[in-house]
Amino acid sequence: MKIWYVGDKSKALCETCRKILSTTFDYYDVPLEKRDGVAKQIMAATCDDCGTVVAIPPQSMPAIRMLVRSPEFGD
């Protein structure tokens, strides 16, 4: 598994811009798509043009799993 660090660059498809653009990794509060809740301060890549979160690396998944499985999050 590749580990991403703050400031690392990549490319990804931005659904907002509708094209492949450069991205930058950093820590962000990311809202969950399919449930209410926010994963706080996880590593994610954002589009360099519009700032939309476009990728979440595997290293952030344990934090998201822990949030989803927490009692206060609910089922």
Secondary structure as a PSIPRED ss2 file (coil, helix, strand):
# PSIPRED VFORMAT (PSIPRED V4.0)

   1 M C   1.000  0.000  0.000
   2 K C   1.000  0.000  0.000
   3 I C   1.000  0.000  0.000
   4 W C   1.000  0.000  0.000
   5 Y C   1.000  0.000  0.000
   6 V C   1.000  0.000  0.000
   7 G C   1.000  0.000  0.000
   8 D C   1.000  0.000  0.000
   9 K E   0.000  0.000  1.000
  10 S E   0.000  0.000  1.000
  11 K E   0.000  0.000  1.000
  12 A E   0.000  0.000  1.000
  13 L E   0.000  0.000  1.000
  14 C E   0.000  0.000  1.000
  15 E C   1.000  0.000  0.000
  16 T C   1.000  0.000  0.000
  17 C C   1.000  0.000  0.000
  18 R C   1.000  0.000  0.000
  19 K E   0.000  0.000  1.000
  20 I E   0.000  0.000  1.000
  21 L E   0.000  0.000  1.000
  22 S E   0.000  0.000  1.000
  23 T E   0.000  0.000  1.000
  24 T E   0.000  0.000  1.000
  25 F E   0.000  0.000  1.000
  26 D E   0.000  0.000  1.000
  27 Y E   0.000  0.000  1.000
  28 Y E   0.000  0.000  1.000
  29 D E   0.000  0.000  1.000
  30 V E   0.000  0.000  1.000
  31 P E   0.000  0.000  1.000
  32 L C   1.000  0.000  0.000
  33 E C   1.000  0.000  0.000
  34 K C   1.000  0.000  0.000
  35 R C   1.000  0.000  0.000
  36 D C   1.000  0.000  0.000
  37 G C   1.000  0.000  0.000
  38 V E   0.000  0.000  1.000
  39 A E   0.000  0.000  1.000
  40 K E   0.000  0.000  1.000
  41 Q E   0.000  0.000  1.000
  42 I E   0.000  0.000  1.000
  43 M E   0.000  0.000  1.000
  44 A E   0.000  0.000  1.000
  45 A E   0.000  0.000  1.000
  46 T E   0.000  0.000  1.000
  47 C E   0.000  0.000  1.000
  48 D C   1.000  0.000  0.000
  49 D C   1.000  0.000  0.000
  50 C C   1.000  0.000  0.000
  51 G C   1.000  0.000  0.000
  52 T C   1.000  0.000  0.000
  53 V E   0.000  0.000  1.000
  54 V E   0.000  0.000  1.000
  55 A E   0.000  0.000  1.000
  56 I C   1.000  0.000  0.000
  57 P C   1.000  0.000  0.000
  58 P H   0.000  1.000  0.000
  59 Q H   0.000  1.000  0.000
  60 S H   0.000  1.000  0.000
  61 M H   0.000  1.000  0.000
  62 P H   0.000  1.000  0.000
  63 A H   0.000  1.000  0.000
  64 I H   0.000  1.000  0.000
  65 R H   0.000  1.000  0.000
  66 M H   0.000  1.000  0.000
  67 L H   0.000  1.000  0.000
  68 V H   0.000  1.000  0.000
  69 R H   0.000  1.000  0.000
  70 S C   1.000  0.000  0.000
  71 P C   1.000  0.000  0.000
  72 E C   1.000  0.000  0.000
  73 F C   1.000  0.000  0.000
  74 G C   1.000  0.000  0.000
  75 D C   1.000  0.000  0.000
